[in-house]
Amino acid sequence: MTDPSQYVRQREKGSRDVSYPPAPEPLAVPVYDNHAHLEIQDGPSSESDSAADGLSLDEQLARAESVGVIGVVQAGGDIESSRWSAWAAASHPRVLAAVAIHPNEAPLYAAAGRLDEAIAVIDELAAQPRVRAIGETGLDVFRTDETGMPAQFESFEAHIALAKKHGIAMQIHDRDAHAPVLETLERVGAPERTVFHCFSGDEAMARFSAERGYYLSFAGNVTFRNAQTLRDALAVTPLERILVETDAPFLTPTPYRGRPNAPYLIPVTVRFMAAELGVDLDAFCAQIAANTVAVYGSFAD
């Protein structure tokens, strides 16, 4: 692919409501979206104009800024989306990039004999100044069976090494793999700045992770009715270890669950989290923003 800017993916719409939710009340103290996939188009479509599917990157960023979300960490999951993420960060001052081979993609690259090649591409991209994280990487036993796990472990450990090599953060994808992820980090040694993207563990895992200096990033699913385990984890996480994300276009917060998610909806999740914790909203936003910059560096650099 010679022009990463032309790369897009389309999320399957099915029968769900694909209209974008209304914009929330702006935050008085700005924050950042720590993890999104803005190359995936979602939202209403037009038969006469295929470009009307979803929002453009410029539209996403403008909507976000209008409600106090002043930067987005755009995450890759394969060669193409990682290249797009690096391009977006290099082209837009409100975007930083994370690049990686997603754990569910690693077995596919391995089966094709291309895992080493793919990791080499990530290594090359990670050297770019506005690529500030390796991610999302990790382990997933929900979508990959045991035959694919050796490739996942190989890829995860290689990505840990890349984060250390380049001195940047790491975003972890952990789905139904809490114990092996934590064991790998203990055995290999975690990068200095390690983030559990879309944290899905319980209170005990939150305490364990915070004790080791890991950051826990909470997404819109913390608002779901059946997510009390996540709220319990949030309650014991030190404020200086909390990040917030959309994982857009997925995990849209209540009351808009199932509709397209986007960075401009971060205030919905942030307000919910502040209320759950019983903390002042403005102070909470300031802490989240400071945490984000501590992990990824300044968006202005």
Secondary structure, DSSP 8 states (H G I E B T S, - for coil): ---GGG--EE---TTS--S--------SS-EEEEEE-TTEE-S---SS-GGGSS--HHHHHHHHHHTTEEEEEEE--SHHHHHHHHHHHHH-TTEEEEE---TTTHHHHHHTT-HHHHHHHHHHHHTSTTEEEEEEEEEETTTS-GGGHHHHHHHHHHHHHHHHHHT-EEEEEEES-HHHHHHHHHHH---SSEEETT----HHHHHHHHHTT-EEEE-GGGGSTT-HHHHHHHHHS-GGGEEE---BTS---TTSTTS---GGGHHHHHHHHHHHHT--HHHHHHHHHHHHHHHH--TT-
